[in-house]
């Protein structure tokens, strides 16, 4: 189950970074930066929860 959760987190991270790149190419710099920060939080926040302890 722990591997499944990390796979889902990685898929969300890849999708979010891809969306951020798309926004950057469409000249929506502020939106791109916001989505990229959210993508980083998707990767960092699970490290501070019980997911990694199980």
N, C-alpha and C positions, 0 to 999 in steps of 0.2 A: 504494500500500500504506500509505503514511503517513496518508493521509486516512481510510482504512478503520480503522486503529488508533484515531485520534482520535474517529471516530464511535462505535466500540465503547466507548471510555472515557466519552464523554458519555452514552450510553445507560445504562451502569452507574451513573454519577453521578446521573442523573435518577431511576432506579429506587431507589437507596439513599436519596436524600433523601425520596422519596415514602414509603418504608417507615418512615423516621424520623418523618415526620409522623403516620403511622398509629399508631405506637407511642406518640407523645405524646398523641394523642387517646384512647388506651386507658389512660391514666394510668400508663404505664411510662416514667417520666421518665429513669431511669438508662440503660435500654436505648436510648432515643431519642437521648440524648446520645452514647452509644458508637457507634451506627450513623452519626450525623451526622459524628462525627470520622473514622470510616472512610471516609465519602463524601468528605470533604475530602482525605484522603490519596490517594484514587483520583485526584483531580484534580491534586494537587501532585506526587506521586512521579514520574510520567512526565516532568515537566519537568527532572528531574535524571538522566535516563537517555539512552541513545543514540537514542531515538525522535525527539527534536526535532532532532537533529543531521543525520539522514539527508537 
